[in-house]
Amino acid sequence: MYYICEICGYPYLNEPPYDKFGYGTYEICPCCGFEFGYDDYPDKTMGIVDWRNNWINNGFKWFSKHTSPPVNWDPKGQLDNLKK
């Protein structure tokens, strides 16, 4: 089972971004680099919005040096996963 990044819509996180109590699981998205429970402190909502805007404004750069983007990766299309 995979989980969707709430920042960039990357659909292959190994852990949910937040646990059942709403605390970050410290999962780091290989696509945008957001670490849930760290980069969203102290304001979860603004942390998510700010990180997403920065990721988009900086050209949708792939974060991970160890995990490659999916074949035919489309970061703009990937954002559609957030609408589901």
The 8 nearest C-alpha neighbors of each residue, nearest first, counted from 0:
[[1, 2, 13, 11, 14, 12, 15, 10],
 [0, 2, 11, 12, 13, 10, 3, 14],
 [1, 3, 12, 15, 11, 10, 14, 13],
 [4, 2, 10, 9, 8, 12, 5, 11],
 [3, 5, 8, 9, 6, 7, 10, 2],
 [6, 4, 8, 7, 3, 81, 47, 16],
 [5, 7, 51, 4, 47, 8, 50, 33],
 [6, 8, 9, 78, 4, 5, 51, 31],
 [7, 9, 4, 78, 80, 77, 81, 3],
 [10, 8, 4, 3, 7, 11, 77, 30],
 [11, 9, 3, 2, 8, 12, 4, 1],
 [10, 12, 1, 2, 9, 3, 13, 4],
 [13, 11, 2, 1, 14, 3, 10, 28],
 [12, 14, 1, 11, 2, 15, 0, 26],
 [15, 13, 12, 2, 16, 26, 1, 24],
 [14, 16, 2, 17, 18, 13, 12, 24],
 [15, 17, 24, 35, 23, 26, 14, 4],
 [18, 16, 23, 22, 21, 24, 15, 19],
 [17, 19, 21, 20, 22, 24, 23, 15],
 [18, 20, 21, 17, 22, 15, 23, 16],
 [21, 19, 18, 22, 17, 23, 24, 16],
 [22, 20, 17, 18, 19, 23, 16, 24],
 [23, 21, 17, 18, 20, 36, 24, 19],
 [36, 24, 22, 17, 35, 25, 16, 18],
 [23, 25, 26, 17, 16, 35, 36, 18],
 [26, 24, 35, 36, 34, 23, 27, 37],
 [25, 27, 24, 34, 35, 16, 14, 28],
 [28, 26, 34, 33, 32, 25, 29, 35],
 [27, 29, 32, 30, 33, 31, 26, 34],
 [30, 28, 63, 32, 62, 31, 27, 66],
 [29, 31, 61, 62, 28, 32, 63, 9],
 [30, 32, 62, 33, 28, 29, 61, 7],
 [33, 31, 28, 62, 29, 27, 30, 34],
 [32, 34, 28, 27, 31, 38, 35, 50],
 [35, 33, 27, 25, 38, 37, 26, 36],
 [34, 36, 23, 25, 37, 16, 26, 24],
 [23, 35, 37, 25, 39, 24, 34, 38],
 [38, 36, 39, 35, 34, 40, 25, 23],
 [37, 39, 34, 40, 35, 33, 36, 46],
 [38, 40, 46, 43, 37, 36, 42, 41],
 [41, 39, 42, 37, 38, 43, 36, 46],
 [40, 42, 39, 43, 46, 38, 37, 45],
 [43, 41, 40, 45, 44, 46, 39, 47],
 [44, 42, 39, 46, 45, 40, 47, 41],
 [45, 43, 47, 46, 42, 48, 39, 49],
 [44, 46, 48, 47, 42, 43, 49, 39],
 [47, 45, 39, 43, 49, 44, 48, 42],
 [46, 48, 50, 44, 45, 49, 6, 51],
 [47, 49, 45, 51, 50, 46, 52, 44],
 [48, 50, 52, 46, 51, 47, 45, 53],
 [51, 49, 53, 47, 52, 48, 46, 54],
 [52, 50, 54, 48, 6, 53, 49, 47],
 [51, 53, 55, 49, 54, 50, 56, 48],
 [52, 54, 56, 50, 55, 51, 57, 49],
 [55, 53, 51, 57, 59, 52, 56, 50],
 [56, 54, 59, 52, 58, 57, 53, 51],
 [55, 57, 53, 58, 54, 52, 59, 51],
 [58, 56, 54, 55, 53, 59, 60, 52],
 [57, 59, 55, 56, 60, 54, 53, 61],
 [60, 58, 55, 54, 57, 74, 61, 56],
 [61, 59, 58, 62, 57, 54, 31, 30],
 [62, 60, 30, 31, 63, 59, 68, 29],
 [63, 61, 30, 32, 31, 29, 60, 64],
 [64, 62, 29, 65, 66, 61, 30, 67],
 [63, 65, 66, 62, 67, 29, 61, 68],
 [66, 64, 63, 67, 29, 62, 68, 61],
 [67, 65, 63, 64, 29, 68, 30, 62],
 [68, 66, 69, 65, 63, 64, 61, 29],
 [67, 69, 72, 70, 66, 61, 30, 71],
 [68, 70, 72, 71, 67, 73, 66, 11],
 [69, 71, 72, 68, 67, 73, 74, 66],
 [72, 70, 69, 73, 68, 74, 76, 77],
 [71, 73, 69, 70, 68, 74, 77, 76],
 [72, 74, 76, 75, 77, 71, 69, 78],
 [75, 73, 77, 76, 72, 59, 78, 7],
 [74, 76, 77, 78, 73, 79, 59, 55],
 [77, 75, 73, 78, 74, 79, 80, 72],
 [76, 78, 74, 79, 8, 75, 80, 73],
 [77, 79, 8, 80, 76, 75, 7, 81],
 [78, 80, 77, 81, 82, 76, 8, 83],
 [81, 79, 8, 78, 82, 83, 77, 10],
 [82, 80, 79, 8, 83, 78, 5, 7],
 [81, 83, 80, 79, 78, 8, 77, 5],
 [82, 81, 80, 79, 8, 78, 3, 5]]
